[in-house]
Amino acid sequence: MTIDNDHALNFQQQGWCAVENFLDQREVAALAAEVDRFQDEGLVRNVRTEGDGATQSESTANLQLIPLFDKSPLIRALPFAPKVTAAVSALIGDPYLLHLDQMFLKPGRIGVGTRWHQDNAYFKIADPLKGTAMWLAIHDATVDNGTLGLIPGSHRQQYVHERDPNSDHHIFCQPPEEEAVSVEIKAGGAVFFCYGTAHCTGDNHTDQARAGMAFHFLHEDCAGDDLVAEDRDRRPWLTGPRSSGGLLEYGIDVRNSLADEVSTVLAGAG
């Protein structure tokens, strides 16, 4: 499934939309295999702290990895897939670039969420609808395992943020939680939410780990020098006249390589 007019309208009016079955089963399986590999290779780190913003927690975990593009040819190719570029174009317009990519992993029972925040509290773009996250469910995401929570329409407000002492780098805000919705979505589903939409994730109360990946995309209108370095080594243009399919940034054109990379990962995992 891809973006339709209802999705685009909900994004503009409410600041978010969800798309079931955005990825196919093979793509989900390959991404899940990469999550396992990242763990096996010790690439993930726990950003949860003991309430002082510095001392890593030994009893709870909020595992993250950023960036992803340089650790996985599969993930490097994913933003260039036609269904991704078409979806993001429909939501924020062209031209746009990849702003960042990251993974979040909550281990069973000890996995804790990320508190309420707006991405624009970090990025401060003039129009929060000109940037969007694409949050991909690598495993089924439910309330019990800490799925994404959103506050519809919150992109129209700017909430005061402060330092989160339970994280080594996060900030948080206190929006009206009574207006929140929990987005339960199957593995392979995607949730798009603009830079101004207040969101959080919950704790994982199940025995199984749950992972999500987030890709952030930024329209040219808001891609100022303060956000995008001139070399753009992590920020390839995905549409528009400066798009090279990753050739300029990565030295290789990856526009048509997603299916091959999926096959390569699955062959290795098998």
N, C-alpha and C positions, 0 to 999 in steps of 0.2 A: 504494500500500500504506500501511496505517496501523498503529498500535500494537495488538498483540494480547496475550493473557495471557502468552505466552512472553516477549515483549519486556519487559513489566512485571515479570515475575519475575526476569529476568536483570538488569534495572536495580536491583531491590532487593537482589539477592544479590551481584552482581558490580560494580555501580556504573555500568553502561553497557549500551546496546543499539544495534544498527544496523538501519536500515530502508531497504531498496532501493526505488528509484522513488517516493520520498516526494513529489517534485515531478514534474510532467509536463514534456514536452519544450518546450512553449511557455514555461512558467515558467522553466525552466533557461535557455533562449535569451534571455529578457528580462533575467534577472539577469546573464548573461554580458555582455550589451550594456551594462548599467549599470556593470559592472566596467571595460569599455573606456572608457566615458565618464568615469569617475572618473580614470582615467589621463590621458586627453586633456585634462582640465581641471586637471590638476596637483594633485589633491586628496590623493593618497596620499603617505605619507612613509616614508622608510627609517629604521627604528628600530635597525638594526644599527650597532654602533660598533667602533672599532679596539682593543678590549680595555681601554678606559679608562672606559667608560660614558658618554662625552660626545662624542667626536669621531666624526662620521658616517663610516661606511665608504664608500670609493669603489670597492672591488673586489667587494664582496658586498652582497646586499640582502635584507632582510626587510621588505616593504612592508605598511603597515597604514593603515587609515582607521577612525576612531571619532569620533562616532557616525555612523550611517547614516540614521536616520529623517528627519533634517532635510535630506537631500540627494537623496532619492528617494521620491516618493509610492508607488512600487511596493513598496519595502522597508518603508516606514511601514505599508502595509496587510498585509504578509505575516504578521506575528504574530497578526493577528486572523482569519486564514483558519480556517474550521471544522476542517480537518484538523490544523492546528497546535494550536489550543486543545484539541481532543479528545486529542491525543497527550500534551501537557504535563499536562493534568488527570489522565490515566491514570497518569502517572509520579510526580508530586509532590503531586497533590491540589489542591483548590480552597479558597479563592480564591488567585489568584497574579497577579503583575504582571510586566511586562517590565523587567528589571534593566538590561540594556545590550545594544547591538548593535555589531558590528564586522566588518571585512573583513581578510583576510590574503591577500597575493599574493606568490608566489615566481616571479621571472623565470627563464627558462630558463638553466641552467648556473650562474648566479651567485646564485640564490635559496637562502637558508639557512633552517634551521628554528628553531623555538622550543624551548628546552631543557625538560627535565622539570620539571613544577611541578603543584601542586594549586591550583585556583581559590580554595579556601577559605583558602589562605595569605594571599590578599588580603582576602577578605570576612569570614572568621571567623564564619560562622553556626553556631548550636549543633548543628544536625542537618544534615550535608552532603547528605543525601538530600532535603532540602526545597528545594534549588536545583538546576537543571539547565541545562547548555548544550545547544543544538541546533546542531550543526555541519553545515552544508550544503556538499556538494561541488558547486562550480560547474562544474568540469571533472573528468574522470575522475581519481581520486586513487589513486596506486599507490606502492609502495615506491620505485620509481625517481624519482618526482617529489616525494617527501617527504610521503607521506600521514600521517595521524594514528596515533600509537602510544599504547596504553593499558596500564595494569597492572590487570587484573581484581582486585577485592576490596581495592584500595588505599585505598578510602574509609574503611576501618576504622582506618587509621593516620594519624598526623600526622607528616609528615617535616619535618626542619629545613630551612628555606630561607635562602638568602643572595642578595645582590645579584649579578646577572649582569653582568660587566664588558663583555660583548659586545653589550649592549643598553642603550638609553638609559632603560629603565624596568622591565625584566623582573627577576624573581627566579627562582631555580632550586633544585631539590633533587636528591638522589641516591638514588632508590628502587632496588629490585632489578631491574635491566633484564633479567635472564634470565627474568623472569616476564612480560615485555611481549608484547603482540600488536600486529601491524600491521594496520590496518583498511583494506583496499583496497575501494573502493566507487565505482560509476559516478556520473557527473554526475547530480544530482537525488536522490542518496541522502542520508540524514540519519543522523548519529551523535549519540545523546543520552548524555551522561555527567554524573553528579552533581558537585557542587562539590568533593567530596573525592577524586575519581578522579585519580590521577597520570597525566599525559599529556604528549605532546611532538609535534613534527612534525620530519621529516627535511629534508635538503637536496634541491634539485631538480637531478638529474643529466641531465635531458632538455633538448631544444631549445625546448620549449614552456612557456609560463607556466602556473602552476596557482594557482587561487584557491579560497578557502573563505570562507564567512560564518558567524559565530557569533552566536546570539541566546541570551542568558541570562535565565532565568525564576526568580523567587523567590516562595516561598509566603508568605502573610500572616504565618504564625507567626514567620518570621525577617526580616520586612521592617521592622526597627527604624529609629529616627530616624537612627542612625549610618550606615545604608546608603542610606536613601531620604529625600531632601529633601521637605519639606512640599509644595512646588509640583509635584513629580513631573513636570516638563516632559518628561523623557526616560523616564518610568517609568509608563506607563498601566496601569491594572488591566485584565486581559484576561478575568477571570471574577469572579463574585461581585457583591454589591449595589452596589459602587462602580464597576463597569465601565460605561463610557458609549460604548464603541466608539471611543474616542479623542476624543470630542467635548469633554470637559472639559480634556484635555491639549493637543490639537492644534487645537481649534476646528472639527473636522469628524469626522463618523462615518464610519469607513473599514471597517466590518465586512464589507460586501458589495462592496468595490471592487477586490479583487485581480484578477479577470478583466479588468476594464476597464483597470486600470493596465498589465497585461501587454500588452494590445492596443495601448495608447498607446505603450509603449516599443518594441515590435516595429515599429509603423508608422514611428516616427521613425528606427529603426535601418535600416529597409529603404530 
